């Protein structure tokens, strides 16, 4: 599976790492899933986000601006799908 995760608020909340989510994503990677950071950040701000992930043990499988194809999206602005 491919997990697409936004940076601001899902991974970094109020300046602090979301350790529960980072642990979950690391565990998913350990069983073969991929984690792609999707963000509107660019330049130094993007480098900061990638460095933050690495510092907290999350080695990203990719970085994507804009739309990304994934099986699971983790975003603070996402709406819950209707069932």
N, CA and C of each residue as an Amber inpcrd file, in Angstrom:
protein
   249
   0.8340000  -1.1820000   0.0000000   0.0000000   0.0000000   0.0000000
   0.8790000   1.2450000   0.0000000   0.3210000   2.3110000  -0.5140000
   1.0000000   3.6030000  -0.4910000   0.2300000   4.5310000   0.4370000
   0.9440000   5.0740000   1.4320000   0.3740000   6.0350000   2.3610000
   0.8810000   7.4190000   1.9610000  -0.0350000   8.3250000   1.6400000
   0.3260000   9.7080000   1.3440000  -0.0150000  10.5280000   2.5800000
   0.9740000  11.2160000   3.1130000   0.7700000  11.9480000   4.3660000
   1.2060000  13.3990000   4.2060000   0.3500000  14.2950000   4.6650000
   0.6670000  15.7170000   4.6800000   1.5990000  15.9710000   5.8600000
   2.3430000  17.0700000   5.7930000   3.3090000  17.3410000   6.8550000
   2.7050000  18.1330000   8.0130000   2.1780000  19.3040000   7.7070000
   1.6920000  20.2020000   8.7580000   0.3850000  19.7030000   9.3500000
   0.4400000  19.3920000  10.5770000  -0.6090000  18.9020000  11.4640000
  -0.7030000  17.3880000  11.5330000  -0.6880000  16.6440000  10.4570000
  -0.6160000  15.1980000  10.7190000   0.7310000  14.7560000  11.2980000
   1.8500000  15.1500000  10.6750000   3.1640000  14.7130000  11.1560000
   3.7710000  15.6490000  12.1860000   3.5240000  16.9300000  12.0410000
   4.0700000  17.9320000  12.9600000   2.8990000  18.7630000  13.4820000
   2.6280000  18.6210000  14.7770000   1.4970000  19.3130000  15.3880000
   2.0310000  20.3030000  16.4120000   1.7100000  21.5650000  16.2040000
   2.1850000  22.6310000  17.1020000   3.6940000  22.5730000  17.3130000
   4.4120000  22.2800000  16.2340000   5.8700000  22.2550000  16.2870000
   6.4790000  20.9740000  16.8230000   5.6430000  20.0270000  17.2050000
   6.1440000  18.7800000  17.7850000   5.8010000  17.5910000  16.9010000
   6.6410000  16.5540000  16.9190000   6.3570000  15.3780000  16.1070000
   5.1500000  14.6000000  16.6340000   4.3470000  14.1060000  15.7180000
   3.2410000  13.2200000  16.0650000   3.8330000  11.8090000  16.1210000
   4.3850000  11.4580000  17.2660000   5.1250000  10.2030000  17.4020000
   4.2600000   8.9730000  17.1630000   3.0000000   9.0570000  17.5080000
   2.0980000   7.9270000  17.2870000   1.9430000   7.6470000  15.7920000
   1.7420000   8.6960000  15.0070000   1.6040000   8.5330000  13.5610000
   2.9220000   8.1050000  12.9400000   4.0140000   8.7100000  13.3670000
   5.3240000   8.3370000  12.8220000   5.6140000   6.8710000  13.0990000
   5.3150000   6.4050000  14.2870000   5.5150000   4.9960000  14.6340000
   4.6500000   4.0900000  13.7560000   3.4050000   4.4790000  13.5700000
   2.4990000   3.7020000  12.7160000   3.0650000   3.5980000  11.2980000
   3.5050000   4.7190000  10.7430000   4.0320000   4.7150000   9.3730000
   5.3230000   3.9140000   9.2660000   6.1800000   3.9940000  10.2730000
   7.4060000   3.1910000  10.2720000   7.0810000   1.6930000  10.3070000
   6.0920000   1.3290000  11.0840000   5.6690000  -0.0740000  11.1390000
   5.1090000  -0.5300000   9.7980000   4.3710000   0.3390000   9.1330000
   3.8320000  -0.0150000   7.8090000   4.9760000  -0.1850000   6.8030000
   5.9720000   0.6720000   6.8810000   7.1250000   0.5280000   5.9940000
   7.8430000  -0.7950000   6.2480000   7.9030000  -1.2070000   7.4960000
   8.5920000  -2.4530000   7.8570000   7.9320000  -3.6730000   7.2240000
   6.6470000  -3.5640000   6.8980000   5.9630000  -4.6930000   6.2450000
   5.8240000  -4.4800000   4.7380000   6.5320000  -3.4570000   4.2220000
   6.6080000  -3.2830000   2.7760000   5.7840000  -2.1540000   2.1800000
   5.0720000  -1.4110000   2.9940000   4.2970000  -0.2930000   2.4750000
   5.2010000   0.9160000   2.2380000   4.7240000   1.8380000   1.4150000
   5.4760000   3.0490000   1.0940000   4.8120000   4.2590000   1.7360000
   5.6360000   5.2250000   2.1180000   5.1400000   6.4790000   2.6870000
   5.6500000   7.6250000   1.8190000   4.7030000   8.3940000   1.2830000
   5.0230000   9.5380000   0.4370000   4.5410000  10.8010000   1.1380000
   5.4170000  11.7700000   1.2590000   5.0470000  13.0550000   1.8260000
   4.4270000  13.8890000   0.7160000   3.2000000  14.3610000   0.9330000
   2.6330000  15.2960000  -0.0320000   2.3970000  16.6210000   0.6700000
   2.9320000  17.6800000   0.0560000   2.9490000  18.9770000   0.7090000
   3.0490000  20.0780000  -0.3210000   2.6230000  21.2510000   0.0610000
   2.7760000  22.4220000  -0.8110000   4.0760000  23.1620000  -0.4970000
   4.8410000  22.6610000   0.4600000   6.1180000  23.2900000   0.8150000
   7.1090000  23.1690000  -0.3470000   7.9760000  24.1570000  -0.4660000
   9.0290000  24.1400000  -1.4820000  10.3230000  24.6680000  -0.8600000
  11.4120000  24.4860000  -1.5740000  12.7050000  25.0540000  -1.1680000
  13.1340000  24.6650000   0.2330000  13.6020000  25.6640000   0.9860000
  14.1150000  25.4280000   2.3330000  13.0420000  24.8600000   3.2500000
  11.8090000  25.2910000   3.0570000  10.7090000  24.7970000   3.8900000
  10.4660000  23.3050000   3.6440000  10.5870000  22.8860000   2.3940000
  10.4540000  21.4640000   2.0660000  11.6100000  20.6760000   2.6590000
  12.8120000  21.2080000   2.5340000  13.9820000  20.5390000   3.1110000
  13.8260000  20.3770000   4.6200000  13.2530000  21.3880000   5.2740000
  13.0010000  21.3070000   6.7130000  12.0450000  20.1560000   7.0270000
  10.9890000  20.0280000   6.2410000   9.9970000  18.9720000   6.4700000
  10.6210000  17.5830000   6.2950000  11.3840000  17.4090000   5.2320000
  12.0360000  16.1180000   4.9830000  13.0400000  15.8250000   6.0990000
  13.8120000  16.8200000   6.5010000  14.7700000  16.6470000   7.5940000
  14.0880000  16.3010000   8.9070000  12.9490000  16.9160000   9.1670000
  12.1720000  16.6330000  10.3720000  11.7600000  15.1580000  10.3880000
  11.2850000  14.6710000   9.2420000  10.8830000  13.2630000   9.1570000
  12.0700000  12.3460000   9.4200000  13.1840000  12.6210000   8.7750000
  14.3810000  11.7960000   8.9600000  14.8590000  11.8320000  10.4060000
  14.8410000  13.0120000  11.0100000  15.2780000  13.1630000  12.4000000
  14.4570000  12.2880000  13.3450000  13.1950000  12.0820000  12.9910000
  12.3040000  11.3010000  13.8420000  12.1050000   9.8740000  13.3180000
  13.0460000   9.4350000  12.4730000  13.0850000   8.0390000  12.0600000
  12.1710000   7.6340000  10.9310000  11.6080000   8.6080000  10.2200000
  10.7220000   8.2900000   9.1060000  11.4400000   8.6050000   7.8040000
  11.9520000   7.5640000   7.1630000  12.6150000   7.7100000   5.8700000
  11.5410000   7.6250000   4.7930000  11.3090000   8.7210000   4.1140000
  10.2340000   8.7910000   3.1280000  10.5890000   8.0220000   1.8620000
   9.5750000   7.4300000   1.2420000   9.7640000   6.7520000  -0.0350000
   9.6080000   7.7140000  -1.2050000   9.1490000   8.9130000  -0.9210000
   8.9970000   9.9210000  -1.9620000   8.4320000  11.1980000  -1.3910000
   8.5480000  12.2590000  -2.1900000   7.9970000  13.5610000  -1.8350000
   7.2550000  14.0620000  -3.0570000   6.0480000  14.5440000  -2.8520000
   5.2120000  14.9650000  -3.9710000   4.4860000  16.2570000  -3.6280000
   4.5320000  17.2090000  -4.5230000   3.7260000  18.4180000  -4.3840000
   2.4520000  18.2290000  -5.1950000   1.3610000  18.7070000  -4.7130000
   0.1070000  18.5450000  -5.4500000  -0.4800000  17.1650000  -5.2880000
  -1.1900000  16.7340000  -6.3180000  -1.8960000  15.4570000  -6.2400000
  -0.9250000  14.2830000  -6.2670000  -1.2690000  13.2730000  -5.5070000
  -0.4460000  12.0690000  -5.4350000  -1.3740000  10.8600000  -5.4440000
  -0.9630000   9.8190000  -6.1120000  -1.7400000   8.5800000  -6.1430000
  -1.3410000   7.7360000  -4.9430000  -2.3340000   7.3360000  -4.1550000
  -2.0540000   6.5360000  -2.9610000  -3.2790000   5.7110000  -2.6030000
  -3.0670000   4.7540000  -1.7180000  -4.1680000   3.9420000  -1.2130000
  -4.8010000   4.5740000   0.0190000  -3.9680000   5.2670000   0.8090000
  -4.4400000   5.8980000   2.0450000  -3.8890000   7.3180000   2.0930000
  -4.7760000   8.2710000   2.3790000  -4.3790000   9.6770000   2.5080000
  -4.5360000  10.1120000   3.9580000  -3.5000000  10.7230000   4.4990000
  -3.5470000  11.2300000   5.8750000  -3.3100000  12.7330000   5.7930000
  -4.3780000  13.4940000   6.0390000  -4.3390000  14.9400000   5.8730000
  -5.2900000  15.5670000   6.8750000  -4.8500000  16.5960000   7.5710000
  -5.7080000  17.2370000   8.5640000  -6.9200000  17.9180000   7.9470000
  -6.8950000  18.1940000   6.6620000  -8.0170000  18.8620000   6.0120000
  -8.9220000  17.9070000   5.2520000  -8.6560000  16.6260000   5.3470000
  -9.4570000  15.6280000   4.6370000 -10.8130000  15.4580000   5.3240000
 -11.7790000  15.1190000   4.5330000 -13.0990000  14.8220000   5.0650000
 -13.2810000  13.3270000   5.1310000 -14.0770000  12.8790000   6.0630000
 -14.3580000  11.4530000   6.1570000 -15.2820000  11.0560000   5.0090000
 -14.9790000   9.9500000   4.3460000 -15.8500000   9.5210000   3.2510000
 -17.1930000   9.0390000   3.7770000 -18.1890000   9.2210000   2.9500000
 -19.5240000   8.7260000   3.3130000 -19.5450000   7.2190000   3.1180000
 -20.2520000   6.5230000   3.9920000 -20.3300000   5.0520000   3.8660000
 -21.6740000   4.6650000   3.3120000
